[in-house]
Amino acid sequence: MAKSYNVVRDYDWTSIPRRSNLRSNAPRVKIQSFKINSSESINRIRSYLNAVSSVNADEFYNKLYGGIASPDDTFIFPFLNDSVRSFSNEYGDTFQSAFLGSIDSALEGATKLFGEMSTYNISENLGKLADNMKSADSIKSGIENATKDMSTAPGSYIETPKLYQYSQNDSGLEVSFVLSNTLNADGVQDNINLVNQLTKINRPFRKNGLVMEPPRIYEVKIPGVRYIKWASCSSFSIQLLGARQMHGNQLIPEGYLISMTFTSLTTEVSNFMDKIN
C-alpha cells in the first residue's frame, strides 16, 4: 500500500521541532515513486506504441511509462545541496561523410554531363535547361578550375555545418540529508523504517524463479528550480554517523546520512521548464 513520507515535516533532520511552522519554509524536493507493472519487453513495445499515438509533447512523456507504471510511495525530502543542474550541448559532424560523398558524386556527374554536352548536340529536352544556365562551358570550366586548385593546394577542406547531437547528458540530481536518532527517542524506529523502505524500493524484487520486479522509477520536482518527468535512482548510499550500539537485534547509530542521485530516463527538454512551478 502506497504511503507518504514527509521528511521535511515529520522527521528529525533538524533540531527545529517536528511539524513546526518554521519548517514550512525549508527547501525541499518532492519525489513521486512509480512501480513498474510489466516486463521489460512489453514495456518497450507499449512505449513505442504510445509514442506513435501521442499528439503532443506532454502526452508523449506521460505515456512513456504511464501505461505500465502505477503511483506508489511519495517522499518529500529536505534539499540542502548546492548543485541543481548541469548539462552540455554537443554539435558534431554526424552526416559530414555522407554529405561530402554526395558532393563528390554530384561533381563527377556534372563533369560527365558537361563533357557530353560539349561533345554532342544538346537535345531539345536539354534546351530549356541550357537556357537557364549562364553557360554550360563556363560551369564546366569552373569545375575544372576548382578541381585543379584542389589538386595543386597543399590541403583541401570543405566546411560543413555541425549538427546538434540529441543525447541524454543532463547530470543527475543529488539529494542528501541526515536523520538524527538522538533528538527524539520515538523517532528512531521511523528513521529505520524510512532507510529500509528506500533500500527496498531501489533494489529489484524477485517474485519467483523467473520474474524479477525492477526498482522504482520517479517523478522529481524542486519547486521553481528543476523538474524531471521520469528518473531512476542511479546512486544510493546510507552511512552510519557517530557512535553506535545494539538495541535488541538492531544496530543503532547516532544518525544516518542518506545520499541519492536521480538521473533522468529521458532527454530533459526545455518543455520541462514550464512545469517547475
C-alpha positions as CSV (number, residue, x, y, z in Angstrom):
1,M,0.0,0.0,0.0
2,A,1.4,3.4,-1.0
3,K,2.5,5.7,1.8
4,S,3.6,9.3,2.1
5,Y,6.9,10.1,3.8
6,N,7.2,13.8,4.6
7,V,10.7,14.0,6.0
8,V,10.7,17.9,6.0
9,R,7.8,18.0,8.4
10,D,7.8,14.7,10.4
11,Y,11.4,13.5,10.8
12,D,14.4,14.6,12.8
13,W,16.7,16.1,10.1
14,T,16.9,19.4,12.0
15,S,16.7,20.5,15.7
16,I,13.6,22.6,14.9
17,P,10.6,20.6,16.4
18,R,8.6,18.4,14.1
19,R,5.6,19.9,12.4
20,S,6.7,23.4,13.5
21,N,5.6,26.2,11.2
22,L,9.3,27.2,10.9
23,R,9.8,24.0,8.8
24,S,7.3,25.2,6.2
25,N,9.9,27.4,4.5
26,A,12.6,24.7,4.3
27,P,13.8,24.0,0.8
28,R,12.5,20.6,-0.4
29,V,12.3,18.2,-3.3
30,K,9.1,16.2,-3.9
31,I,9.6,12.7,-5.3
32,Q,6.8,10.5,-6.5
33,S,7.7,6.9,-7.0
34,F,6.2,4.6,-9.6
35,K,6.0,0.8,-9.6
36,I,6.7,-0.9,-13.0
37,N,3.9,-3.5,-13.5
38,S,5.0,-5.4,-16.6
39,S,8.1,-7.0,-18.2
40,E,10.8,-5.1,-20.0
41,S,9.9,-6.4,-23.4
42,I,6.2,-5.4,-23.0
43,N,7.3,-2.0,-21.6
44,R,9.3,-1.2,-24.7
45,I,6.6,-2.3,-27.1
46,R,4.0,-0.2,-25.3
47,S,6.3,2.8,-25.1
48,Y,6.8,2.7,-28.9
49,L,3.1,2.4,-29.5
50,N,2.3,5.2,-27.1
51,A,4.9,7.4,-28.8
52,V,3.3,6.9,-32.2
53,S,-0.2,7.6,-30.9
54,S,0.8,10.8,-29.0
55,V,-0.4,14.1,-30.3
56,N,1.8,16.5,-28.3
57,A,4.9,16.6,-26.1
58,D,3.1,16.3,-22.8
59,E,1.1,13.3,-23.9
60,F,4.2,11.7,-25.3
61,Y,6.1,11.9,-22.0
62,N,3.1,11.0,-19.9
63,K,2.6,7.8,-21.9
64,L,6.2,6.7,-21.9
65,Y,5.6,4.9,-18.6
66,G,2.1,5.9,-17.8
67,G,0.5,2.7,-19.1
68,I,3.0,0.4,-17.4
69,A,3.7,2.1,-14.1
70,S,1.4,2.9,-11.2
71,P,2.0,5.6,-8.5
72,D,3.5,4.3,-5.3
73,D,5.2,5.9,-2.3
74,T,5.6,9.7,-2.1
75,F,8.6,11.3,-0.5
76,I,9.3,15.0,0.5
77,F,13.0,15.4,1.3
78,P,14.9,18.5,2.5
79,F,17.0,19.8,-0.3
80,L,20.3,21.0,1.0
81,N,22.6,20.5,-1.9
82,D,24.2,23.4,-3.9
83,S,24.2,21.9,-7.5
84,V,20.8,21.6,-9.1
85,R,21.6,21.3,-12.8
86,S,24.5,20.7,-15.2
87,F,24.4,19.8,-18.9
88,S,26.3,20.4,-22.1
89,N,25.3,20.8,-25.8
90,E,27.2,18.9,-28.4
91,Y,27.3,19.6,-32.1
92,G,29.1,17.1,-34.4
93,D,29.8,16.0,-37.9
94,T,27.3,13.1,-37.9
95,F,26.4,13.4,-41.6
96,Q,29.6,15.0,-42.9
97,S,30.9,11.9,-44.6
98,A,27.7,11.2,-46.4
99,F,27.4,14.9,-47.3
100,L,30.9,15.1,-48.8
101,G,30.3,11.8,-50.6
102,S,27.2,13.3,-52.2
103,I,29.2,16.4,-53.3
104,D,31.8,14.2,-54.9
105,S,29.2,12.2,-56.8
106,A,27.5,15.4,-57.9
107,L,30.7,16.9,-59.2
108,E,31.6,13.7,-61.0
109,G,28.1,13.6,-62.6
110,A,28.2,17.2,-63.5
111,T,31.6,16.9,-65.1
112,K,30.4,13.9,-67.1
113,L,27.2,15.7,-68.2
114,F,29.0,18.9,-69.3
115,G,31.6,16.8,-71.1
116,E,28.8,15.1,-73.1
117,M,27.1,18.4,-73.7
118,S,30.3,19.8,-75.2
119,T,30.8,16.8,-77.4
120,Y,27.3,16.1,-78.7
121,N,24.4,18.3,-79.8
122,I,22.1,19.2,-77.0
123,S,18.7,17.7,-77.5
124,E,15.5,19.6,-77.4
125,N,14.8,18.4,-73.9
126,L,18.0,19.9,-72.6
127,G,17.5,23.1,-74.4
128,K,15.4,24.7,-71.6
129,L,18.0,23.6,-69.1
130,A,20.7,25.2,-71.1
131,D,18.7,28.4,-71.4
132,N,18.5,28.7,-67.7
133,M,22.3,28.4,-67.3
134,K,24.7,31.2,-67.9
135,S,26.9,28.9,-70.0
136,A,27.5,25.2,-69.8
137,D,31.0,25.8,-70.9
138,S,31.7,28.3,-68.1
139,I,30.3,26.0,-65.5
140,K,32.4,23.1,-66.8
141,S,35.4,25.4,-66.7
142,G,34.6,26.5,-63.2
143,I,34.5,22.9,-62.0
144,E,37.7,22.1,-63.8
145,N,39.5,25.1,-62.3
146,A,38.2,24.2,-58.8
147,T,39.5,20.6,-59.3
148,K,42.8,22.0,-60.5
149,D,43.1,24.3,-57.4
150,M,42.4,21.4,-55.1
151,S,44.9,19.2,-56.7
152,T,47.7,21.8,-56.5
153,A,46.9,23.1,-53.0
154,P,48.8,21.6,-50.0
155,G,45.5,20.6,-48.5
156,S,41.8,20.9,-49.1
157,Y,38.8,21.0,-46.7
158,I,35.1,21.6,-47.4
159,E,33.5,23.3,-44.4
160,T,30.2,21.7,-43.5
161,P,27.8,22.7,-40.6
162,K,27.9,20.7,-37.5
163,L,24.5,19.2,-36.4
164,Y,23.1,19.0,-32.9
165,Q,23.6,15.7,-31.2
166,Y,20.5,14.5,-29.4
167,S,21.6,12.8,-26.2
168,Q,20.7,12.4,-22.5
169,N,23.6,14.4,-21.0
170,D,22.0,16.1,-18.0
171,S,23.7,15.4,-14.8
172,G,21.8,13.6,-12.1
173,L,20.2,15.5,-9.2
174,E,21.9,14.7,-5.9
175,V,19.8,14.7,-2.7
176,S,21.4,14.1,0.7
177,F,20.3,14.8,4.3
178,V,20.9,13.5,7.8
179,L,18.4,11.8,10.0
180,S,19.2,12.0,13.8
181,N,18.5,9.2,16.3
182,T,19.3,11.4,19.3
183,L,16.8,14.2,19.2
184,N,13.7,12.1,19.9
185,A,13.6,8.6,21.1
186,D,10.3,7.9,19.4
187,G,11.8,8.9,16.0
188,V,14.4,6.1,15.9
189,Q,12.1,3.5,14.5
190,D,10.7,5.9,12.0
191,N,14.2,6.6,10.7
192,I,14.9,2.9,10.5
193,N,11.7,2.2,8.6
194,L,12.5,5.0,6.1
195,V,16.0,3.8,5.5
196,N,14.8,0.2,4.9
197,Q,12.0,1.3,2.7
198,L,14.2,3.4,0.5
199,T,16.6,0.5,0.2
200,K,13.9,-1.9,-0.7
201,I,12.3,0.1,-3.5
202,N,15.6,0.9,-5.1
203,R,16.6,-2.7,-5.4
204,P,15.0,-5.3,-7.7
205,F,12.5,-7.7,-6.1
206,R,12.3,-11.4,-7.1
207,K,8.8,-12.7,-7.3
208,N,9.7,-16.2,-8.3
209,G,12.4,-18.2,-10.2
210,L,11.7,-16.4,-13.4
211,V,10.2,-13.0,-12.6
212,M,12.0,-10.0,-11.0
213,E,10.4,-6.7,-10.4
214,P,12.7,-3.7,-11.3
215,P,13.4,-0.8,-8.9
216,R,11.0,2.1,-8.7
217,I,11.2,5.0,-11.2
218,Y,10.4,8.6,-10.1
219,E,8.9,11.9,-10.9
220,V,11.1,14.6,-9.3
221,K,10.4,18.2,-8.7
222,I,12.2,21.0,-6.9
223,P,9.7,23.9,-6.9
224,G,10.9,26.7,-9.1
225,V,14.1,25.0,-10.0
226,R,14.0,21.7,-11.7
227,Y,11.5,19.1,-12.9
228,I,12.3,15.6,-14.2
229,K,9.3,13.6,-15.6
230,W,10.9,10.2,-15.4
231,A,14.0,9.4,-13.4
232,S,15.8,6.4,-11.8
233,C,17.8,6.3,-8.6
234,S,21.2,5.8,-10.2
235,S,23.1,6.1,-7.0
236,F,22.0,5.3,-3.4
237,S,24.0,5.2,-0.2
238,I,23.4,5.0,3.6
239,Q,26.2,6.0,6.0
240,L,26.2,5.5,9.8
241,L,27.1,8.6,11.7
242,G,28.6,8.9,15.2
243,A,28.6,6.3,17.9
244,R,26.6,3.2,17.5
245,Q,25.3,0.4,19.7
246,M,23.0,-2.6,19.7
247,H,19.3,-2.2,20.8
248,G,17.9,-5.7,20.9
249,N,18.7,-7.1,17.4
250,Q,19.2,-3.7,15.7
251,L,22.4,-1.7,15.3
252,I,21.5,1.9,16.0
253,P,23.9,4.8,15.1
254,E,23.6,8.4,16.3
255,G,22.4,9.2,12.8
256,Y,22.1,8.3,9.1
257,L,23.5,10.1,6.1
258,I,21.2,9.4,3.2
259,S,22.5,10.2,-0.3
260,M,20.6,9.6,-3.6
261,T,21.2,10.6,-7.2
262,F,18.2,10.8,-9.5
263,T,19.0,10.6,-13.2
264,S,16.5,11.4,-16.0
265,L,15.4,8.5,-18.1
266,T,14.6,10.9,-21.0
267,T,16.2,14.0,-22.5
268,E,15.3,16.9,-20.3
269,V,13.7,19.0,-22.9
270,S,13.1,22.7,-22.4
271,N,9.3,22.0,-22.1
272,F,10.0,20.8,-18.6
273,M,10.8,24.3,-17.5
274,D,7.1,25.1,-17.8
275,K,6.4,22.6,-15.0
276,I,8.8,23.8,-12.3
277,N,6.2,25.9,-10.6
